[in-house]
Amino acid sequence: MIQSYERSTFKRDVAFAVFAVGAVAATSILGQIATYPNLSPWYAGLAKPSFNPPNWVFAPVWTTLYALMAFALWRILRVSRPSGIRRSAIALFLILLAFNAAWSWMFFWAHSPLLGLINIVPQSAVIVATIVVFAQLDGLAAICLVPLAAWVGFASVLNIAIWRLNG
């Protein structure tokens, strides 16, 4: 009986991991489809502030953030007691992913720092709300999203500066 329970728990955890990694990977891929073709010449030709990181910084930062995001979602999915808070946490996280993917399309594909700015402000609010709700269920999951909040905060300032310089 115990082995059967452990096996079903393991299968459930693996299914949750596949879902979490798949959702985050899909978000990354959708963003990359909009971003990479527009790095040159469009993005390369924009005036940027002195604090703009070199392009090579973005891939390792986002890889790390996406890994932390998937881990955080996996931990929330594993919370054993289904509840309204858990459903809200998952819904907020999925909204966060939608904003994340949409930003690349609004900024890079549409060639519009203004549209990126229109996205990144509510995106930041959704990230903070997700951290708050995650903290009610799993402290480590919430902590895993703090670097995302910090990076998107920095990206917001960068987005504003690029918009102002190229307005």
TILOTOR-929434 format. One record per residue: y, x negated, z negated of N, C-alpha, C, O in turn; residue in three letters; residue number from 1. Coordinates in Angstrom, 1 decimal. Atoms other than C-alpha are relative to their C-alpha. Example, Ala and Ser with C-alpha at 12.3 -4.5 7.8 and 13.67 -1.06 7.14 Angstrom:
SITE    n.v    n.u    n.w   ca.v   ca.u   ca.w    c.v    c.u    c.w    o.v    o.u    o.w resn resi
SITE   -1.2   -0.9    0.0   -4.5  -12.3   -7.8    1.2   -0.9    0.0    1.2   -1.9   -0.7  ALA    1
SITE   -1.1    0.9    0.0   -1.1  -13.7   -7.1    1.1    0.8   -0.8    2.2    0.3   -0.9  SER    2
***
This chain:
SITE    n.v    n.u    n.w   ca.v   ca.u   ca.w    c.v    c.u    c.w    o.v    o.u    o.w resn resi
SITE   -1.2   -0.8    0.0    0.0    0.0    0.0    1.3   -0.9    0.0    2.2   -0.6    0.7  MET    1
SITE   -1.1    0.9    0.1    2.4   -2.8   -0.9    0.2   -0.7    1.3    1.4   -0.9    1.8  ILE    2
SITE   -0.1    0.7   -1.2    1.6   -4.7    2.2    0.6    0.9    1.1    1.4    0.4    1.9  GLN    3
SITE   -0.5   -1.0   -1.0    2.3   -1.6    4.4    1.5    0.2   -0.2    2.2    0.2    0.8  SER    4
SITE   -1.4   -0.2    0.2    5.6   -1.1    2.7    0.8   -1.3    0.4    1.9   -1.2    1.0  TYR    5
SITE   -0.7    1.2   -0.4    6.6   -4.8    3.1    0.0   -0.2    1.5    1.1   -0.6    2.0  GLU    6
SITE    0.1    0.1   -1.5    5.5   -4.7    6.8    1.1    1.0    0.6    1.8    0.6    1.5  ARG    7
SITE   -0.9   -0.9   -0.5    7.6   -1.6    7.4    1.5   -0.4   -0.3    2.4   -0.2    0.5  SER    8
SITE   -1.3    0.5    0.3   10.6   -3.1    5.6    0.4   -1.1    0.9    1.5   -1.2    1.4  THR    9
SITE   -0.3    1.2   -0.9   10.3   -6.3    7.6    0.3    0.5    1.4    1.3    0.1    2.1  PHE   10
SITE   -0.3   -0.6   -1.3   10.1   -4.2   10.9    1.4    0.6    0.1    2.1    0.5    1.0  LYS   11
SITE   -1.3   -0.7    0.1   13.1   -2.2    9.8    1.1   -1.1    0.1    2.1   -0.9    0.8  ARG   12
SITE   -1.0    1.1    0.1   15.1   -5.4    9.0    0.1   -0.7    1.4    1.2   -1.1    1.8  ASP   13
SITE   -0.1    0.6   -1.4   14.2   -6.9   12.4    0.7    0.9    0.9    1.5    0.4    1.8  VAL   14
SITE   -0.6   -0.9   -0.9   15.2   -3.8   14.2    1.5    0.1   -0.3    2.3    0.1    0.7  ALA   15
SITE   -1.4    0.0    0.3   18.5   -3.8   12.3    0.7   -1.3    0.5    1.8   -1.3    1.0  PHE   16
SITE   -0.5    1.3   -0.5   19.0   -7.5   13.2    0.2    0.1    1.5    1.2   -0.4    2.0  ALA   17
SITE   -0.1   -0.1   -1.5   18.3   -6.8   16.9    1.2    0.9    0.3    2.0    0.6    1.3  VAL   18
SITE   -1.1   -0.9   -0.3   20.8   -3.9   16.8    1.4   -0.8   -0.3    2.3   -0.7    0.6  PHE   19
SITE   -1.2    0.7    0.4   23.5   -6.0   15.0    0.3   -1.1    1.0    1.5   -1.2    1.5  ALA   20
SITE   -0.2    1.1   -1.0   23.1   -9.0   17.3    0.3    0.5    1.3    1.2    0.0    2.0  VAL   21
SITE   -0.2   -0.6   -1.4   22.9   -6.9   20.4    1.4    0.7    0.1    2.0    0.5    1.1  GLY   22
SITE   -1.4   -0.6    0.0   26.1   -4.9   19.5    1.1   -1.0    0.1    2.0   -0.9    0.9  ALA   23
SITE   -1.1    1.0    0.0   28.1   -8.0   18.8   -0.1   -0.8    1.3    0.9   -1.2    1.8  VAL   24
SITE    0.1    0.7   -1.3   26.7   -9.9   21.8    0.5    0.8    1.2    1.2    0.2    2.0  ALA   25
SITE   -0.5   -0.8   -1.1   27.5   -7.0   24.1    1.6    0.0    0.0    2.2   -0.1    1.0  ALA   26
SITE   -1.5    0.1    0.2   31.1   -7.1   22.7    0.5   -1.3    0.6    1.5   -1.3    1.3  THR   27
SITE   -0.4    1.3   -0.5   31.3  -10.8   23.4    0.0   -0.1    1.5    0.9   -0.6    2.2  SER   28
SITE    0.2    0.0   -1.4   30.0  -10.4   26.9    1.0    0.8    0.7    1.6    0.3    1.7  ILE   29
SITE   -1.0   -0.8   -0.6   32.3   -7.6   27.7    1.4   -0.7    0.0    2.1   -0.6    1.0  LEU   30
SITE   -1.3    0.8    0.1   35.3   -9.7   26.5    0.0   -1.1    1.0    1.0   -1.4    1.6  GLY   31
SITE    0.0    1.2   -0.9   34.2  -12.7   28.5    0.1    0.4    1.4    0.7   -0.4    2.2  GLN   32
SITE   -0.1   -0.5   -1.4   33.9  -10.7   31.7    1.5    0.2    0.4    1.9   -0.2    1.5  ILE   33
SITE   -1.4   -0.2   -0.3   37.6   -9.9   31.4    0.8   -1.3   -0.2    1.8   -1.5    0.5  ALA   34
SITE   -0.8    1.2    0.4   38.7  -13.3   30.0   -0.2   -1.1    1.0    0.8   -1.6    1.6  THR   35
SITE    0.2    1.2   -0.8   37.1  -16.1   32.0    0.6    0.0    1.4    1.2   -1.0    1.8  TYR   36
SITE   -0.6    0.1   -1.3   38.2  -15.1   35.5    1.5   -0.1    0.0    2.2   -0.4    1.0  PRO   37
SITE   -1.5    0.0    0.1   41.8  -14.9   34.2    0.6   -1.1   -0.8    1.8   -1.1   -1.0  ASN   38
SITE   -0.5    1.1    0.7   42.1  -18.1   32.3    0.9   -0.9    1.0    1.9   -1.4    0.6  LEU   39
SITE   -0.8    0.8   -1.0   43.3  -19.9   35.5    0.0    0.9    1.3   -1.0    1.4    1.7  SER   40
SITE   -1.3    0.7    0.2   45.7  -19.5   37.1    0.9    0.9   -1.0    1.9    0.4   -1.5  PRO   41
SITE   -0.9   -0.8    0.8   47.1  -16.5   35.1    0.4   -0.5   -1.4    1.5   -0.8   -1.7  TRP   42
SITE   -0.2    0.4    1.3   46.7  -17.5   31.5    0.6   -1.5   -0.1    1.5   -1.8   -0.9  TYR   43
SITE   -0.5    1.4    0.0   47.2  -21.2   32.3    1.5   -0.1    0.4    2.2   -1.0   -0.1  ALA   44
SITE   -1.4    0.0   -0.5   50.5  -20.3   33.9    1.0    0.6   -1.0    2.2    0.5   -0.7  GLY   45
SITE   -0.9   -0.6    0.9   51.9  -18.5   30.9    0.7   -1.1   -0.9    0.2   -2.1   -1.2  LEU   46
SITE   -0.7    0.8    1.0   54.5  -20.1   28.6   -0.7    0.4   -1.4   -0.9    1.5   -1.7  ALA   47
SITE    0.7   -0.2    1.3   52.8  -20.6   25.2    0.8   -0.7   -1.1    1.5   -1.7   -0.9  LYS   48
SITE   -0.7    0.7    1.1   54.2  -21.5   21.8   -0.7   -1.3   -0.4   -1.8   -1.6    0.0  PRO   49
SITE    0.5    1.4    0.4   53.7  -25.0   20.3   -1.3    0.1   -0.8   -2.1   -0.8   -0.8  SER   50
SITE    1.2   -0.1    0.9   51.0  -23.7   17.9   -1.2    0.7    0.7   -2.2    1.0    0.1  PHE   51
SITE    1.2   -0.6   -0.7   48.7  -22.3   20.7   -1.1   -1.1    0.0   -0.9   -2.2    0.4  ASN   52
SITE    1.1    0.9    0.0   45.3  -23.9   20.3   -0.4   -0.4    1.4   -0.2    0.4    2.3  PRO   53
SITE    0.6    0.4   -1.3   43.7  -25.8   23.2   -1.1    1.0    0.3   -1.8    1.6   -0.6  PRO   54
SITE    1.0   -1.0   -0.4   41.3  -23.5   25.2   -1.4   -0.3   -0.6   -2.1    0.6   -0.9  ASN   55
SITE    1.4    0.3    0.5   38.2  -25.4   23.9   -0.2    0.5   -1.4   -1.4    0.6   -1.8  TRP   56
SITE    0.1   -0.5    1.3   38.9  -24.1   20.4   -0.6    1.4   -0.1   -1.3    1.7   -1.0  VAL   57
SITE    0.4   -1.4    0.1   38.3  -20.5   21.2   -1.5    0.3    0.0   -1.9    1.1   -0.8  PHE   58
SITE    1.5   -0.3   -0.1   34.6  -20.6   22.1   -0.7   -0.3   -1.3   -1.4    0.6   -1.8  ALA   59
SITE    0.7    0.1    1.3   33.4  -22.2   18.8    0.5    0.9   -1.1   -0.3    1.3   -1.9  PRO   60
SITE   -0.5   -0.9    1.0   35.7  -20.1   16.7   -0.6    1.4    0.2   -1.1    2.0   -0.7  VAL   61
SITE    0.5   -1.3   -0.3   34.6  -16.9   18.4   -1.6    0.1   -0.2   -2.1    1.1   -0.7  TRP   62
SITE    1.4    0.0    0.2   30.9  -17.9   18.3   -0.3    0.1   -1.5   -1.2    0.9   -1.9  THR   63
SITE    0.2   -0.1    1.5   31.2  -18.4   14.5    0.3    1.3   -0.5   -0.4    1.9   -1.3  THR   64
SITE   -0.4   -1.3    0.5   33.1  -15.2   14.0   -1.0    1.1    0.4   -1.3    2.0   -0.4  LEU   65
SITE    1.0   -1.0   -0.5   30.6  -13.2   16.1   -1.3   -0.1   -0.8   -1.9    0.9   -1.1  TYR   66
SITE    1.2    0.2    0.9   27.7  -14.7   14.1    0.2    0.6   -1.4   -0.7    1.3   -1.9  ALA   67
SITE   -0.3   -0.6    1.4   29.4  -13.7   10.8    0.0    1.5    0.1   -0.4    2.2   -0.8  LEU   68
SITE   -0.1   -1.5   -0.2   30.1  -10.2   12.2   -1.4    0.6    0.1   -1.6    1.6   -0.5  MET   69
SITE    1.3   -0.5   -0.1   26.5   -9.7   13.2   -0.8    0.0   -1.3   -1.5    1.0   -1.7  ALA   70
SITE    0.7    0.1    1.4   25.2  -10.9    9.8    0.6    1.1   -0.9   -0.2    1.7   -1.6  PHE   71
SITE   -0.6   -1.0    0.9   27.7   -8.6    8.0   -0.5    1.4    0.4   -0.9    2.2   -0.5  ALA   72
SITE    0.5   -1.3   -0.4   26.6   -5.6   10.1   -1.4    0.2   -0.4   -1.8    1.2   -0.9  LEU   73
SITE    1.4   -0.1    0.4   23.0   -6.4    9.5   -0.2    0.3   -1.5   -1.0    1.1   -1.9  TRP   74
SITE    0.0   -0.2    1.5   23.6   -6.5    5.7    0.3    1.5   -0.3   -0.3    2.1   -1.2  ARG   75
SITE   -0.4   -1.4    0.3   25.3   -3.1    5.8   -1.1    1.0    0.5   -1.4    2.0   -0.1  ILE   76
SITE    1.1   -0.8   -0.5   22.5   -1.6    8.0   -1.1    0.0   -1.0   -1.8    1.0   -1.1  LEU   77
SITE    1.1    0.1    1.0   20.0   -2.8    5.3    0.3    0.7   -1.3   -0.7    0.9   -2.1  ARG   78
SITE   -0.3   -0.7    1.3   21.8   -1.0    2.5   -1.0    1.2   -0.1   -1.0    2.1    0.8  VAL   79
SITE    1.1   -0.9    0.0   18.9    1.2    1.3    0.4    1.5   -0.2   -0.3    2.4    0.2  SER   80
SITE   -0.4   -1.4    0.3   20.9    4.3    0.2    0.9    0.5    1.1    2.1    0.1    1.1  ARG   81
SITE   -0.9   -0.6   -1.0   22.2    6.2    3.2    1.1    0.8   -0.7    0.8    1.6   -1.7  PRO   82
SITE   -1.1   -0.7    0.7   25.6    7.6    2.2    1.1    0.1    1.0    1.1   -0.5    2.1  SER   83
SITE   -1.2   -0.2   -0.8   28.9    8.7    3.6    0.7   -1.3    0.2    1.3   -1.6    1.2  GLY   84
SITE   -0.7    1.3    0.0   30.3    5.3    2.7   -0.7   -0.9    1.1    0.0   -1.6    1.8  ILE   85
SITE    0.7    0.9   -1.0   27.6    3.5    4.7    0.3    0.5    1.4    0.5   -0.4    2.3  ARG   86
SITE   -0.4   -0.5   -1.3   28.2    5.8    7.7    1.4   -0.4    0.4    1.6   -0.8    1.6  ARG   87
SITE   -1.4    0.4   -0.3   31.9    5.1    7.5    0.1   -1.4    0.3    0.8   -1.8    1.2  SER   88
SITE    0.0    1.4   -0.2   31.3    1.4    7.2   -0.5   -0.3    1.4    0.1   -1.2    2.1  ALA   89
SITE    0.6    0.3   -1.4   29.1    1.4   10.4    1.0    0.5    1.0    1.2   -0.2    2.0  ILE   90
SITE   -1.0   -0.5   -0.9   31.6    3.6   12.2    1.2   -0.9    0.2    1.6   -1.2    1.3  ALA   91
SITE   -1.1    0.9    0.0   34.5    1.4   11.3   -0.3   -1.3    0.8    0.4   -1.8    1.5  LEU   92
SITE    0.4    1.2   -0.6   32.6   -1.7   12.4   -0.2    0.2    1.5    0.3   -0.6    2.3  PHE   93
SITE    0.1   -0.3   -1.4   31.8   -0.1   15.8    1.3    0.2    0.6    1.5   -0.2    1.8  LEU   94
SITE   -1.3   -0.1   -0.5   35.4    0.8   16.2    0.7   -1.4    0.1    1.4   -1.7    1.1  ILE   95
SITE   -0.5    1.4   -0.1   36.3   -2.8   15.4   -0.5   -0.7    1.2    0.2   -1.4    1.9  LEU   96
SITE    0.6    0.6   -1.2   33.9   -3.9   18.2    0.7    0.5    1.2    1.0   -0.3    2.2  LEU   97
SITE   -0.6   -0.6   -1.1   35.5   -1.5   20.6    1.4   -0.6    0.2    1.8   -1.0    1.3  ALA   98
SITE   -1.3    0.7   -0.1   39.0   -2.9   19.8   -0.1   -1.4    0.5    0.7   -1.9    1.3  PHE   99
SITE    0.2    1.4   -0.4   37.7   -6.4   20.1   -0.2   -0.2    1.5    0.4   -1.0    2.1  ASN  100
SITE    0.3    0.1   -1.5   36.3   -6.0   23.6    1.2    0.5    0.8    1.5   -0.1    1.8  ALA  101
SITE   -1.1   -0.5   -0.7   39.2   -3.9   24.7    1.2   -0.9    0.1    1.9   -1.0    1.1  ALA  102
SITE   -1.1    1.0    0.0   41.7   -6.6   23.8    0.0   -0.9    1.2    1.0   -1.1    1.8  TRP  103
SITE    0.1    1.0   -1.1   40.4   -9.0   26.4    0.3    0.7    1.3    1.0    0.1    2.2  SER  104
SITE   -0.4   -0.7   -1.3   40.7   -6.3   29.1    1.5    0.3    0.0    2.0    0.3    1.1  TRP  105
SITE   -1.4   -0.4    0.0   44.2   -5.3   28.0    0.9   -1.3    0.2    1.8   -1.2    0.9  MET  106
SITE   -0.8    1.2   -0.1   45.5   -8.9   27.6   -0.3   -0.8    1.3    0.6   -1.0    2.1  PHE  107
SITE    0.3    0.9   -1.1   43.6  -10.9   30.2   -0.2    0.8    1.4    0.4    0.4    2.3  PHE  108
SITE    0.3   -0.7   -1.2   42.3   -8.4   32.8    1.2    0.7    0.6    1.5    0.6    1.8  TRP  109
SITE   -1.2   -0.7   -0.4   45.5   -6.4   32.9    1.2   -0.9    0.1    2.3   -0.5    0.5  ALA  110
SITE   -1.1    1.0    0.0   47.6   -9.6   32.6    1.2    0.5   -0.8    2.3    0.5   -0.3  HIS  111
SITE   -1.1   -0.6    0.7   49.6   -7.9   29.9   -0.1   -0.4   -1.5   -0.8    0.2   -2.3  SER  112
SITE   -0.1    0.3    1.5   50.4   -9.6   26.5    0.5    1.2   -0.7    0.2    1.4   -1.9  PRO  113
SITE   -0.5   -1.2    0.7   52.2   -6.3   25.7   -1.2    0.9   -0.4   -1.3    1.4   -1.5  LEU  114
SITE    1.1   -0.8    0.3   49.0   -4.3   26.0   -0.9   -0.6   -1.0   -1.5    0.1   -1.9  LEU  115
SITE    0.7    0.7    1.0   47.2   -7.0   24.0    0.6    0.3   -1.4   -0.2    0.5   -2.3  GLY  116
SITE   -0.7   -0.3    1.3   49.8   -6.5   21.3   -0.2    1.4   -0.5   -0.4    1.6   -1.7  LEU  117
SITE    0.2   -1.4    0.3   49.4   -2.7   21.4   -1.4    0.2   -0.6   -1.6    1.0   -1.4  ILE  118
SITE    1.3   -0.1    0.6   45.7   -3.3   20.7   -0.2   -0.7   -1.3   -0.8   -0.2   -2.2  ASN  119
SITE    0.4    0.9    1.1   45.7   -6.1   18.2    0.6    0.5   -1.3    0.0    0.1   -2.4  ILE  120
SITE   -0.5   -0.5    1.3   47.9   -4.4   15.6   -0.9    1.0   -0.6   -1.3    0.9   -1.8  VAL  121
SITE    1.0   -0.9    0.7   45.6   -1.4   15.0   -1.4   -0.7   -0.2   -2.1   -0.3   -1.1  PRO  122
SITE    1.3    0.8    0.2   42.6   -3.8   15.5    0.0   -0.7   -1.4   -0.9   -0.7   -2.1  GLN  123
SITE   -0.1    0.7    1.3   43.9   -5.8   12.5   -0.2    1.0   -1.2   -0.9    0.7   -2.1  SER  124
SITE    0.1   -1.0    1.1   44.2   -2.6   10.4   -1.5    0.5   -0.1   -2.0    0.7   -1.2  ALA  125
SITE    1.4   -0.4    0.0   40.6   -1.6   11.4   -0.8   -1.1   -0.7   -1.8   -0.8   -1.5  VAL  126
SITE    0.8    1.1    0.7   39.3   -5.0   10.3    0.2    0.0   -1.5   -0.8   -0.1   -2.2  ILE  127
SITE   -0.3   -0.1    1.5   41.0   -4.7    6.9   -0.7    1.2   -0.6   -1.3    1.1   -1.7  VAL  128
SITE    0.7   -1.2    0.5   39.7   -1.2    6.5   -1.5   -0.2   -0.1   -2.2    0.2   -1.1  ALA  129
SITE    1.4    0.3    0.0   36.2   -2.4    7.4   -0.4   -0.9   -1.2   -1.4   -0.7   -1.8  THR  130
SITE    0.2    0.9    1.2   36.4   -5.2    4.8    0.0    0.8   -1.3   -0.9    0.6   -2.1  ILE  131
SITE   -0.1   -0.8    1.3   37.4   -2.7    2.1   -1.2    0.9   -0.1   -1.8    1.0   -1.2  VAL  132
SITE    1.2   -0.9    0.1   34.6   -0.3    2.9   -1.3   -0.8   -0.1   -2.2   -0.4   -0.9  VAL  133
SITE    1.2    0.9    0.2   32.0   -3.1    3.3   -0.1   -0.4   -1.4   -1.2   -0.5   -2.0  PHE  134
SITE    0.0    0.5    1.4   33.0   -4.4   -0.1   -0.6    1.0   -1.0   -1.1    0.6   -2.0  ALA  135
SITE    0.6   -1.0    0.8   31.9   -1.1   -1.6   -1.5    0.0    0.0   -2.1    0.5   -0.9  GLN  136
SITE    1.5    0.0   -0.2   28.4   -1.6   -0.3   -0.6   -1.4   -0.2   -1.7   -1.5   -0.7  LEU  137
SITE    0.6    1.4    0.0   27.9   -5.4    0.0    1.1   -1.0    0.0    1.8   -1.2    1.0  ASP  138
SITE   -1.1    1.0    0.1   30.3   -8.1   -1.2   -0.1   -1.1    1.0    0.9   -1.5    1.6  GLY  139
SITE    0.2    1.1   -0.9   28.8  -10.8    1.0    0.4    0.5    1.5    1.0   -0.3    2.2  LEU  140
SITE   -0.3   -0.5   -1.3   29.1   -8.6    4.1    1.6    0.1    0.2    2.1   -0.2    1.3  ALA  141
SITE   -1.5   -0.1    0.0   32.8   -8.0    3.3    0.6   -1.4    0.2    1.5   -1.6    1.0  ALA  142
SITE   -0.5    1.3   -0.1   33.4  -11.7    2.8   -0.2   -0.6    1.4    0.6   -1.4    1.8  ILE  143
SITE    0.3    0.5   -1.4   31.8  -12.5    6.2    1.1    0.4    1.0    1.3   -0.2    2.0  CYS  144
SITE   -1.0   -0.5   -0.9   34.6  -10.5    7.8    1.4   -0.6   -0.3    2.3   -0.4    0.5  LEU  145
SITE   -1.3    0.6    0.3   37.5  -12.3    6.1    0.5   -1.0    1.0    1.6   -1.0    1.4  VAL  146
SITE   -0.5    1.0   -1.0   37.6  -15.2    8.6    0.4    0.8    1.3    1.3    0.3    2.0  PRO  147
SITE   -0.4   -0.8   -1.2   37.8  -12.5   11.4    1.4    0.5   -0.3    2.2    0.4    0.6  LEU  148
SITE   -1.4   -0.5    0.4   40.8  -11.0    9.6    1.0   -1.1    0.2    2.1   -0.9    0.7  ALA  149
SITE   -0.9    1.2   -0.1   42.4  -14.4    9.3    0.3   -0.4    1.5    1.4   -0.6    1.9  ALA  150
SITE   -0.2    0.4   -1.4   41.8  -15.3   13.0    0.8    1.0    0.8    1.6    0.7    1.5  TRP  151
SITE   -0.8   -1.0   -0.7   43.0  -12.0   14.3    1.4    0.1   -0.5    2.3    0.4    0.3  VAL  152
SITE   -1.3    0.1    0.5   46.0  -12.3   12.1    0.8   -1.1    0.7    1.9   -0.9    1.2  GLY  153
SITE   -0.6    1.1   -0.7   46.7  -15.7   13.7    0.2    0.4    1.5    1.2    0.2    2.1  PHE  154
SITE    0.0   -0.4   -1.5   45.9  -14.2   17.2    1.1    1.0    0.2    1.7    1.0    1.3  ALA  155
SITE   -1.1   -1.0   -0.1   48.4  -11.4   16.5    1.4   -0.8    0.1    2.2   -0.4    1.0  SER  156
SITE   -1.2    0.8   -0.1   51.2  -14.0   15.9    0.1   -0.7    1.3    1.1   -0.7    1.9  VAL  157
SITE    0.0    0.7   -1.3   50.1  -15.9   19.0    0.3    1.0    1.1    1.0    0.7    2.0  LEU  158
SITE   -0.2   -1.0   -1.0   50.0  -12.7   21.0    1.5    0.4    0.1    2.0    0.5    1.2  ASN  159
SITE   -1.4   -0.3    0.0   53.5  -11.8   19.9    0.9   -1.1    0.6    1.8   -0.8    1.4  ILE  160
SITE   -0.8    1.2   -0.6   54.8  -15.3   20.8   -0.2    0.0    1.5    0.8   -0.3    2.2  ALA  161
SITE    0.2    0.0   -1.4   53.2  -15.2   24.2    0.8    1.1    0.7    1.4    0.9    1.8  ILE  162
SITE   -0.7   -1.1   -0.6   54.6  -11.8   24.9    1.6   -0.2    0.0    2.2    0.0    1.0  TRP  163
SITE   -1.4    0.3    0.0   58.1  -12.9   23.8    0.4   -1.1    1.0    1.5   -1.0    1.7  ARG  164
SITE   -0.3    1.1   -0.9   58.0  -16.1   25.8   -0.1    0.4    1.5    0.5   -0.2    2.4  LEU  165
SITE    0.3   -0.3   -1.4   56.8  -14.3   29.0    0.5    1.4    0.3    0.2    1.9    1.4  ASN  166
SITE   -0.4   -1.3   -0.1   58.4  -10.9   28.4    0.7    0.4    1.3    1.1    1.6    1.4  GLY  167
***
